């Protein structure tokens, strides 16, 4: 008799009552704070049309989308037409584009739900996990960003998370930095993906990642050298 593996699939978890009750408490606290700040709830399907998700996450992200094979008579083709959502942002933008007439001009939305990534999960990483998104759509004001940060800080205070630090990641700042370091425009997206890995792979391994992007060795040496010399980057890589 074949022994059945009763453990959940790799990269997923079972939640027992005590864990689930605590998780529910945290999520309810987030909803309460978001709505106190005037954000409205939104939900989207667990899966989307494949064309909605493809082309949105870069080459590396594309490989991590859980694709769903066509059903019925078309299943044997091996083709996919649907995929599990990779994040909550792209589905939200689909809704806003499709339902713009039904939404306020400035739409303050929050969404909490599971997402899926076809990753090879290492320690502390999962294929199925919850994201908690909060955004203000339709406003270019810096006050919108401030409101999002205040809501985030409010949630952390509500769950009594001590001594937290909020770090801002700006693609515009990164783009400007890459231009200063003479990174070609057609390599900047891949370079940002490499830089995003800094906290996972460390400063030393970053040099190899930058080289794989196809940057000139002089550019890699300058960029890596300055990052390695920066105390904050070093602390971040050691986390």
C-alpha positions in Angstrom: 0.0 0.0 0.0 1.4 3.4 -1.0 2.0 5.7 1.9 0.3 9.0 1.5 2.2 12.2 2.3 -0.1 14.1 4.7 2.1 17.2 4.9 0.8 20.3 3.0 2.5 21.0 -0.4 5.9 22.6 -0.2 5.6 26.3 0.3 2.2 26.2 1.9 1.0 25.9 5.5 -1.9 24.5 7.6 -3.1 26.9 10.2 -4.4 25.4 13.5 -7.0 27.2 15.5 -4.7 29.2 17.8 -2.6 30.4 14.8 -5.7 31.2 12.7 -7.4 33.2 15.5 -4.2 35.3 15.9 -4.0 35.8 12.2 -7.6 36.8 12.1 -7.0 39.3 14.9 -4.2 40.9 12.9 -6.1 41.1 9.7 -9.2 42.6 11.4 -6.9 45.2 13.0 -5.6 46.1 9.6 -9.2 46.4 8.2 -10.3 48.6 11.1 -7.4 51.0 10.7 -7.7 51.2 6.9 -11.4 52.0 7.1 -10.7 54.6 9.8 -8.5 56.3 7.3 -11.2 56.2 4.7 -10.0 53.3 2.6 -12.6 51.1 1.0 -12.4 47.3 0.6 -11.9 45.6 -2.8 -11.7 42.0 -3.8 -10.8 40.2 -7.0 -10.8 36.6 -8.2 -8.1 34.2 -7.2 -7.3 33.7 -10.9 -7.0 36.1 -13.8 -6.8 35.8 -17.6 -3.2 35.0 -18.5 -2.8 38.0 -20.7 -3.8 40.3 -17.7 -0.8 39.1 -15.7 1.9 38.5 -18.3 4.2 41.3 -19.2 3.7 43.0 -15.8 6.4 41.5 -13.6 9.6 41.3 -15.6 11.4 38.2 -16.9 11.9 36.7 -13.4 8.3 37.3 -12.3 6.9 35.7 -15.4 8.6 32.4 -14.5 6.8 32.4 -11.1 3.2 32.7 -12.3 1.1 29.6 -11.6 -0.6 29.0 -14.9 -3.8 27.0 -15.3 -4.2 24.6 -18.2 -7.2 24.9 -20.5 -10.0 22.6 -19.4 -12.1 19.9 -21.1 -11.2 19.0 -24.7 -8.5 21.6 -24.8 -6.6 20.3 -21.7 -4.5 17.9 -23.8 -3.0 20.9 -25.7 -0.9 21.9 -22.7 -1.8 25.5 -23.2 -2.9 27.9 -20.5 -5.4 30.7 -20.6 -5.7 31.5 -16.9 -3.3 32.0 -14.0 -3.5 32.4 -10.2 -2.9 36.0 -9.2 0.7 36.9 -8.5 -0.1 40.0 -6.5 -3.0 42.3 -5.8 -1.9 45.3 -7.7 -2.4 44.2 -11.3 -5.9 42.8 -10.6 -6.8 46.1 -8.9 -5.7 48.1 -12.0 -7.8 45.8 -14.1 -10.8 46.5 -12.0 -10.1 50.3 -12.1 -9.8 50.2 -15.9 -12.9 48.1 -16.3 -15.1 49.8 -13.6 -13.8 53.4 -13.7 -17.4 54.7 -14.1 -18.5 53.0 -10.8 -15.6 54.2 -8.7 -14.9 57.6 -7.1 -12.4 59.9 -8.9 -9.9 59.5 -6.1 -10.2 55.8 -5.0 -8.8 54.9 -1.7 -8.8 51.1 -1.6 -7.4 48.3 0.5 -7.3 44.6 -0.3 -6.2 41.6 1.8 -6.0 38.2 0.3 -3.9 35.2 -0.8 -1.5 35.3 -3.8 0.5 32.5 -5.4 4.0 32.2 -6.8 5.5 29.2 -8.5 8.7 29.6 -6.5 11.2 27.1 -5.2 10.6 28.2 -1.6 13.6 28.5 0.7 13.4 29.0 4.5 10.7 31.5 5.4 9.4 31.8 1.9 6.1 30.5 0.6 4.2 29.7 -2.6 0.9 30.8 -1.1 0.8 33.8 1.2 -1.3 36.8 2.1 -0.7 40.3 0.9 -2.1 43.4 2.5 -2.4 46.3 -0.1 -3.5 49.8 0.5 -3.4 52.5 -2.3 -4.8 55.8 -3.3 -5.6 55.9 -7.0 -6.3 59.1 -9.0 -4.2 61.5 -7.0 -0.7 62.6 -7.8 -0.3 64.5 -4.5 2.5 63.6 -2.1 -0.2 63.7 0.6 -1.6 60.5 -0.8 1.7 58.7 -0.1 1.7 60.2 3.4 -1.8 58.9 4.0 -0.7 55.4 3.0 2.3 55.6 5.4 0.1 56.8 8.2 -2.3 53.9 7.7 0.5 51.5 7.6 2.0 52.9 10.9 -1.5 52.8 12.4 -1.8 49.1 11.7 1.6 48.4 13.3 0.6 50.4 16.4 -2.8 48.6 16.6 -1.1 45.2 16.7 1.5 46.6 19.2 4.5 46.0 16.9 7.4 47.7 18.7 10.0 50.1 17.4 9.2 49.6 13.7 11.0 51.4 10.9 9.3 52.2 7.5 11.7 52.2 4.6 10.7 53.8 1.3 11.7 52.3 -2.0 11.4 54.7 -5.0 11.8 53.4 -8.5 12.3 57.0 -9.7 15.2 57.4 -7.3 16.7 54.1 -8.4 16.3 55.1 -12.1 18.1 58.3 -11.4 20.9 56.5 -9.6 21.3 54.0 -12.5 21.6 56.9 -15.0 24.3 58.4 -12.9 26.2 55.1 -13.0 25.8 54.9 -16.8 23.5 51.9 -16.7 22.0 51.7 -20.2 18.2 52.3 -20.4 17.5 48.8 -21.7 19.4 47.2 -18.8 17.9 49.3 -16.0 14.9 47.1 -15.3 17.1 44.0 -14.9 19.5 46.0 -12.8 16.7 47.0 -10.4 15.7 43.3 -10.1 19.3 42.5 -9.1 19.4 45.3 -6.6 16.1 44.1 -5.1 17.9 40.9 -4.1 20.5 42.7 -2.0 18.8 41.8 1.3 18.5 38.1 0.3 21.9 37.4 -1.4 24.3 39.9 0.4 26.7 42.5 -1.0 29.3 40.0 -2.3 26.8 38.0 -4.4 25.3 41.2 -5.8 28.4 41.8 -8.0 27.7 38.5 -9.9 24.0 39.4 -10.3 24.9 42.8 -11.8 27.4 41.2 -14.1 24.7 38.7 -15.3 22.6 41.7 -16.3 25.1 42.4 -19.0 26.6 45.6 -17.6 30.1 46.7 -18.5 32.6 45.6 -15.9 33.5 49.2 -15.1 29.9 50.0 -14.4 29.5 46.9 -12.2 32.7 47.8 -10.2 31.6 51.4 -9.6 28.0 50.4 -8.6 28.9 47.4 -6.5 31.9 49.2 -4.9 29.7 52.2 -3.7 27.0 49.9 -2.4 29.5 47.7 -0.5 31.1 50.8 1.0 27.7 52.1 2.3 27.1 51.2 5.9 23.3 50.9 5.5 23.6 48.5 2.5 26.0 46.4 4.6 23.6 46.3 7.5 20.7 45.5 5.2 22.6 42.6 3.7 23.4 41.2 7.1 19.8 41.1 8.3 
